[in-house]
Amino acid sequence: MPVTNNAPEQVLGAAREEQRVEVVFEGSADAERVALRYSTWVDGLGWCVQKTIRVEGDQLDELQRALTVARHRIRRRRAESGETVRPAQVIQMPALS
């Protein structure tokens, strides 16, 4: 099944400059899905993909809910420990049309 990438990838910065997560739309005649690629920077080689997770289109809502719950738990724990909480960063995702 050939995979086409109809939208530009989104690169999310990590806490360290040598790590990143790419969100890539993959579509074919049979299915649409999103690939999450975790990459690290290696001197002399450049960006190297360490892990790829493919999420089917019908799983994206559940993934978003799980990430939202995780984000709220982390923020609550940080607030309870007295750490200053930064406002959310909105990341534009590629259009799925």
C-alpha positions as CSV (number, residue, x, y, z in Angstrom):
1,M,0.0,0.0,0.0
2,P,1.7,3.2,-1.1
3,V,1.7,6.0,1.4
4,T,1.3,9.6,0.3
5,N,2.0,12.6,2.5
6,N,-0.5,15.3,1.5
7,A,0.3,17.8,4.3
8,P,3.5,19.2,5.6
9,E,4.9,17.6,8.8
10,Q,4.6,19.4,12.1
11,V,7.7,19.3,14.3
12,L,7.3,19.7,18.0
13,G,10.2,21.0,20.0
14,A,11.3,19.0,23.0
15,A,12.8,20.0,26.3
16,R,16.3,19.4,24.8
17,E,17.4,20.6,21.4
18,E,18.7,17.1,20.4
19,Q,15.2,15.6,20.5
20,R,12.0,16.2,18.5
21,V,8.7,14.7,17.7
22,E,7.3,14.9,14.1
23,V,3.6,14.6,13.4
24,V,3.1,13.4,9.8
25,F,-0.1,12.8,7.9
26,E,-0.1,9.6,5.9
27,G,-2.9,8.8,3.5
28,S,-3.7,6.1,1.0
29,A,-6.7,4.9,-0.9
30,D,-7.5,2.5,1.9
31,A,-6.8,4.5,5.1
32,E,-5.7,7.7,6.6
33,R,-3.5,7.8,9.6
34,V,-1.0,10.0,11.5
35,A,2.6,8.9,12.2
36,L,4.3,10.2,15.4
37,R,8.1,10.1,14.9
38,Y,10.5,10.5,17.8
39,S,14.0,11.5,16.6
40,T,17.3,12.4,18.2
41,W,20.2,14.4,16.9
42,V,23.4,12.4,16.4
43,D,26.6,14.3,15.6
44,G,27.9,13.3,12.2
45,L,24.5,11.7,11.2
46,G,21.9,14.3,11.8
47,W,18.3,13.5,12.8
48,C,17.7,9.8,13.4
49,V,14.2,8.3,13.9
50,Q,14.2,6.2,17.1
51,K,10.5,5.3,17.2
52,T,7.5,5.6,15.0
53,I,3.9,5.2,16.2
54,R,1.1,5.1,13.6
55,V,-2.4,6.1,14.7
56,E,-5.4,5.3,12.6
57,G,-7.7,8.2,11.8
58,D,-10.5,6.8,14.0
59,Q,-8.1,6.6,17.0
60,L,-7.1,10.3,17.0
61,D,-10.0,11.5,19.2
62,E,-9.0,8.9,21.9
63,L,-5.4,9.9,21.6
64,Q,-6.3,13.6,22.0
65,R,-8.4,12.8,25.1
66,A,-5.5,10.7,26.7
67,L,-3.0,13.5,26.0
68,T,-5.4,16.1,27.5
69,V,-5.8,14.0,30.7
70,A,-2.0,13.5,31.0
71,R,-1.4,17.3,30.5
72,H,-3.9,18.2,33.2
73,R,-2.4,15.7,35.7
74,I,1.1,17.1,35.1
75,R,-0.1,20.7,35.5
76,R,-2.0,19.9,38.7
77,R,1.0,18.2,40.2
78,R,3.3,21.1,39.3
79,A,0.8,23.6,40.7
80,E,0.5,21.6,43.9
81,S,4.3,21.6,44.3
82,G,4.4,25.3,43.9
83,E,5.9,25.3,40.4
84,T,4.8,28.1,38.1
85,V,2.5,26.8,35.3
86,R,3.1,28.0,31.8
87,P,0.1,28.7,29.5
88,A,-0.7,26.0,26.9
89,Q,1.1,26.2,23.6
90,V,-1.3,25.8,20.6
91,I,0.2,23.7,17.8
92,Q,-1.3,23.9,14.3
93,M,-2.0,20.4,13.0
94,P,-2.2,19.6,9.3
95,A,-5.6,19.8,7.7
96,L,-7.0,16.3,7.1
97,S,-9.0,17.2,4.0
